[in-house]
Amino acid sequence: MRSRSTVGITAAIGGVLAAGALAFAPGAYAVSPGSATATYDCGSWGGGGATLTATQTGTAATITITSAVKTPIAVGKDTINSTLTLAKAGGGTRVFTGTKNPAIPMNGSVTMGPLSATVASGDSLNSYFAGTALKMVIFGVTVNCDALTSQSPGPFVFS
């Protein structure tokens, strides 16, 4: 009988410890929606629709952009210095930066990212209209793009 009591007490303690571990485990973070589209005008470089894909781990967030802008020449891997500015609901901005891109063939669509930024829980980020929304520096040439539309289906909301 003593062994049954010990087994019961051990099981109860194990359950309490497991519940305590779950209570102190870090929460899962998610950004919603995971991807959105918006239209940008990059002047003589062209423009059109772009797909923005967001991820989040804690306060670290990344966005990868696949745009309709085409490069007139081949671009090597990790050679585009990119800055994406998004408007924060309630005022302010969040700026995502990075020098990450795949190798892009001549006439290939420009893909940038992941671009990184720090976000706070509850940040709601959408297209930025008060200046240059997307800046790319390719081979020393600066390409400035203006956002023409808000993101669809809506802003990125970080948890």
Buried (B, 14 or more C-beta within 10 A) or exposed (E): EEEEEEEEEEEEEEEEEEEEEEEEEEEEBEBEBEBBEBBBBBEEBBBBBBBBBBBBEEEEBBBBBBBBBBBEEEBEEEBBBBBBBBBBEEEEBBBBBBEBBBEBEEEBBBBBBBBBBEBEEEBBBBBBEEEBBBBBBBEEEEBBBBBBBBBEEEBBBBE
